Amino acid sequence: MIRRALIIYCNETQSGELFGPPIDNQNFFNFLTSSLGGNWFREEIYSLQNPSSVQVENSINSFLNGADYTFIIFTGHGFINLDSQKQQYVELINGDIPILNLRTTAKRQTLIVDACRGFFSPTREVNKVFGDVFDHFTGKTNTRKIFDNAVLYAEEGWTILYAANRNQTALDTVEGAAYLLSLLEVAENWGVNNKIDNILPINVAHQRAKIYLSKNFETIQEPSKNAEKRIIHFPFAVKMTLINS
């Protein structure tokens, strides 16, 4: 299976500076290349800091082209455009693009958008909270095969996770975006405490991240996802176990 990941992190665009995106980039690179994240190869991951719309388009049309599964993260500013059928937009260095522009040709795709979802795009003051620094993931067991099989076993389609609901802001912290941190924390907790399952589906990770977020961060944002009629979900985290799920 050919897999590709693209991390778009925008910390210095028109709506103001953000502390979290560079940390999000490093956190998710560490996660994806870990055993828990599915042992992605370094060359399967590409990061763009404060890119232009052309750079994003070129990356999707070249680096992500031909993949069976694509995993894209956007962390930065965003909004819902009332003049464009209430589509979610994200803010790049030279303007705003709809998330439909982040769709790839892959039959199986995941997109995580950690950005505000208000019905406008003003400059906002960044909220700060103090939490634990996210530790680097470790692990020697190669779980690539488990991850690949789990992706291919799931139905084709496009799963989209949002850090907030419509007309809500998304919390940025000095340690990274609150929702992205929550996803990584619940994956780490699952990896340590679950002794039976070897796959953490992305919808389950999302639901647990919502709970973790509400209990650990100073925000009322409520993460959401697109309403897929899906039975089998893509994996978010995987591991070796004695008893397969």
Phi, psi and omega in degrees: 000134177266122179237147179218141177235139178233124177249115178254114182234121187241102182255352181219076177240187191301325184282358175123166182284143175237142180277326193285321189309316178298325177290320177302317179301312181292319180300314184283331173297315178297319181294310184298323182277359178274169175299317182297324182276355177107012175054049174295144173283150181302322183286352177271357184240133179230133181246141177236120177259123179047053184281166171272168178297327179293318179297320178295314180299317180296321180294320179291320183280344181244292185298318183272348183294134178089358180283150174278330180219130177240143181230111183242135173241131168244129175229122185162205180275152177197176180194168174259125185272111181291339181271001183227056177055033178056039177282150174284131176244153173237152187259123177255182185293332184244017180144193185245145177228148175287152181293344174299336176288349179263006177284140182248182179272357182294146178286339179231124186219144170233136176231128175245122182246108175255090183205162177293156182229032175289165182273036179189178181220064178276167172291133181238148174286133182284128175279145181238135170227158180247125179221183179289143174292134182287124182287151175293141178284148178230167178151134184258340184286131180279116183250017181303317183295320178298315181296312181301313181297321180294321178296312184290335179286332180285153178295155176292154179151185185234110177266129179237125176251135178246142180287341182215166176272175180300141179064032177234154172270164176242132187285130174253140179228168180291348179256002181126171178295137187300318181291316179297320175298320180296319177301315181291323180294317181290329176294316178297316179297319178296318180299326182275319192261336180273118184258002186247306187280148176247005177225129171255104181296151185293330178291325178289318176301320180297313181296319179290326178294325177299318180291315180299318181299314182293333183269342190237354182230151180275074182205155174249010179299146180236103180304150181219171178219161177291150188273073177284142171271070188246140177262315181248125185260157176295155178282147169256317178225153180218161177198166175276134176223162177285331180242118180281147178284000000 
